[in-house]
Amino acid sequence: MKTKSDFPNLNERKPDGVKDDGTPYRVLVVDDSVFVTKQITQILASEGFEVVATAADGEEALNTYKDKYPNIDLVTMDITMPKMDGVTCLEKIMEFDKNAKVVMISALGKQELVKRSLLLGAKNYIVKPLDRKKVLERVVTSLE
């Protein structure tokens, strides 16, 4: 039987979710949809990211971010959620940590909220429905 050493160049590239020191980037996934949360978590985990927590609304996300600070490298944030929307939560996270890296996730037709989010400090945005390649591309460029 052939082993990995028989194919030395197979999957040689380092996963996108792993830092140069070999540790994974830590992500907080915020979305009120269990389906979307699971989808993002699976996409990120497939590239070595560690989803350290999830939150279903902005209030929970803000509290989780503060609890886990500084051990969160990136937040994916849905824009439309109950209790506290993503834009308000982004604003509060940026007040707490001006270096926070947040990627907004929105449905089509929310361009004004996306623009506002970028002005408030979001690093990037992803439009639903989620596309694996786009999610990884936007998340990775937001960490640079």
Residue pairs with C-beta under 8 A, 6 or more apart in sequence:
4 10
15 47
15 48
16 47
16 48
16 49
16 136
16 139
16 140
17 24
17 25
17 44
17 45
17 47
17 48
17 49
17 50
18 24
18 25
18 48
19 25
24 48
24 49
24 50
25 49
25 50
25 73
25 74
25 143
26 49
26 50
26 52
26 68
26 71
26 72
26 73
26 74
27 44
27 49
27 50
27 51
27 52
27 72
27 73
27 74
27 75
27 76
27 139
28 51
28 52
28 53
28 54
28 55
28 61
28 64
28 65
28 68
28 72
28 74
28 75
28 76
29 37
29 40
29 41
29 44
29 51
29 53
29 54
29 55
29 75
29 76
30 54
30 55
30 56
30 57
30 58
30 60
30 61
30 75
30 76
30 77
30 78
30 81
30 86
30 89
31 37
31 40
31 54
31 56
31 76
31 78
31 81
31 105
32 56
32 57
32 78
32 80
32 81
32 82
33 78
36 78
36 105
36 128
36 130
37 54
37 56
39 130
40 51
40 76
40 105
40 130
40 135
41 51
41 54
43 130
43 132
43 135
43 136
44 51
44 135
44 136
44 139
45 51
46 132
47 136
49 139
52 68
52 71
52 72
53 64
53 68
53 72
55 61
55 64
56 81
56 82
57 81
57 82
57 83
57 84
58 81
58 83
58 84
58 85
58 86
58 88
58 89
58 92
59 83
59 84
59 89
60 83
61 75
61 77
61 84
61 89
61 93
62 84
62 89
62 92
62 93
62 96
65 72
65 75
65 93
65 96
65 97
65 100
66 96
69 96
69 97
70 97
72 100
73 101
73 143
74 101
74 102
74 103
74 139
74 142
74 143
75 93
75 100
75 101
75 102
75 103
76 102
76 103
76 105
76 126
76 139
77 86
77 89
77 90
77 102
77 103
77 104
77 105
77 122
78 86
78 104
78 105
78 106
79 85
79 86
79 87
79 104
79 105
79 106
79 107
79 110
79 113
79 114
79 117
80 86
80 106
80 107
80 110
81 89
84 92
86 104
86 105
86 113
86 117
87 104
87 113
87 116
87 117
87 120
90 102
90 104
90 117
90 120
90 121
90 122
91 120
93 100
93 102
94 100
94 102
94 120
94 121
98 121
100 121
101 123
101 142
101 143
102 117
102 121
102 122
102 123
102 142
103 122
103 123
103 124
103 125
103 126
103 138
103 139
103 142
104 113
104 114
104 117
104 118
104 122
104 124
104 125
104 126
105 125
105 126
105 127
105 128
105 130
106 113
106 114
106 125
106 126
106 127
106 128
107 127
107 128
108 127
108 128
114 125
117 125
118 125
123 141
123 142
124 138
124 139
124 141
124 142
125 138
126 134
126 135
126 138
